[in-house]
Amino acid sequence: MTTHTTRMLILGSGPAGLSAAIYGARAGMKPIVVQGIQPGGQLTTTTDVENYPGFRDVIQGPWLMDEMQAQAEHVGTRLMYDTIVEVDLSRRPFRLIGDGGDVYEGEVLVIATGAQAKWLGLDSEEALKGKGVSACATCDGFFYRGRKVAVIGGGNTAVEEALYLTNHSDDVTLIHRRDSLRAEKILQERLFANEKITVLWNKGVERFVGDGDPEGLVALELRDTVTGELSRLDVEGGFVAIGHHPATELFRGHLELDADGYIAVQTGSTRTSVEGVFACGDVMDKVYRQAVTAAGTGCMAALDAERFLAEVEFEHVREAAE
Ligand SMILES: Cc1cc2nc3c(=O)[nH]c(=O)nc-3n(C[C@H](O)[C@H](O)[C@H](O)COP(=O)(O)OP(=O)(O)OC[C@H]3O[C@@H](n4cnc5c(N)ncnc54)[C@H](O)[C@@H]3O)c2cc1C
């Protein structure tokens, strides 16, 4: 068992955690990033990324994250292959335990553990992820310009995704297992008023159907949730929009979470309910969920953390002088 100490401890190595590391390292904080089970975060699970600024051509998600990681290390970040399983935020330095028993102590803590999209859990969904099946219309909608697409879900996210997709497609189908939506009334009104969107009620996806070489989504096999009847809907894009799981279990009871389990932060900052603990990226953002916004809030968290520590350390110096 080893104890690793740092001024700035960062959990998570997606765009939020690595951006916080780059800013933290350049502010002399000598950050440690504990990477978790998905080094590089969610973008390592995708291929084409076309909306991260700075690149004229389409880039690959894993390549972008390799570059961010290299940049973070280049400016002085230590990257640890470990996953935090226990936290003590009751006093500073904060003390966190890795799954092999290593201890991590940080004067400040930046949480960037992300949020995972919920999936339907079908084998065919897994096989066609990135080949027509997606959980992010903002990320991937552009690749389906002029094609038939479907959104699966009935909450706010599903309705927002369907509306967003009408920027690219004139033929969007919203598929919902029930006969009414959970989404807010105003979103429903916009949905029903949009001529590009058709709603299929009482239908669940039984199978994502792939074909072609290279294989891509060509249709959805649907089962009527009332009659049990099977039907087929030809689409080239299938967007699963049934919610996200923020990775916050570890912090339940230690930090204030909002009603959906995201880390609550003060408006306009990354400060959490515990002084010296900051949160950035998808773990505190259920609205935008993009790599660039995660990176932006990662930068904010590092700056907030650096200012917090500077204030605390100045107080110590002043008290000692009195
Ligand atoms: C398939 C797919 C395609 C996407 N395409 C795009 C796109 O084209 N453009 C775009 O802008 N966005 C895209 N996104 C969204 C984007 O990936 C996310 O918004 C972004 O990655 C969020 O960054 P983050 O750093 O907050 O969290 P994440 O990227 O989710 O990273 C979370 C990190 O926390 C770590 N972690 C979790 N728990 C622990 C723990 N207990 N201890 C230590 N570490 C832990 C994980 O290992 C991981 O490194 C896509 C997402 C997916 C899934």
The ligand as an ORCA input file, in Angstrom:
! r2SCAN-3c Opt
* xyz 0 1
  C     -20.188      6.903    -28.142
  C     -20.031      8.351    -27.739
  C     -19.744      9.296    -28.707
  C     -19.572     10.629    -28.339
  N     -19.271     11.543    -29.320
  C     -19.045     12.821    -28.968
  C     -18.679     13.780    -29.954
  O     -18.588     13.475    -31.157
  N     -18.450     15.054    -29.544
  C     -18.569     15.437    -28.230
  O     -18.328     16.610    -27.908
  N     -18.936     14.553    -27.282
  C     -19.181     13.265    -27.621
  N     -19.561     12.359    -26.659
  C     -19.770     12.851    -25.291
  C     -18.430     13.029    -24.583
  O     -17.665     11.846    -24.738
  C     -18.650     13.338    -23.118
  O     -19.447     14.492    -23.006
  C     -17.321     13.574    -22.421
  O     -16.473     12.457    -22.576
  C     -17.521     13.854    -20.929
  O     -16.263     14.005    -20.384
  P     -15.982     13.815    -18.830
  O     -14.521     14.035    -18.684
  O     -16.925     14.610    -18.032
  O     -16.345     12.282    -18.507
  P     -15.948     10.912    -19.188
  O     -15.409     11.068    -20.557
  O     -17.139     10.046    -18.986
  O     -14.776     10.362    -18.245
  C     -15.026      9.913    -16.951
  C     -13.735      9.404    -16.353
  O     -13.930      9.139    -14.969
  C     -13.289      7.935    -14.640
  N     -13.890      7.400    -13.415
  C     -15.172      7.047    -13.173
  N     -15.303      6.562    -11.925
  C     -14.066      6.634    -11.343
  C     -13.536      6.261    -10.085
  N     -14.318      5.716     -9.143
  N     -12.213      6.452     -9.845
  C     -11.430      7.009    -10.777
  N     -11.871      7.380    -12.001
  C     -13.166      7.173    -12.281
  C     -13.457      7.069    -15.876
  O     -12.532      6.001    -15.894
  C     -13.207      8.111    -16.968
  O     -11.823      8.230    -17.198
  C     -19.715     11.025    -26.991
  C     -20.019     10.070    -26.006
  C     -20.162      8.744    -26.381
  C     -20.475      7.710    -25.311
*
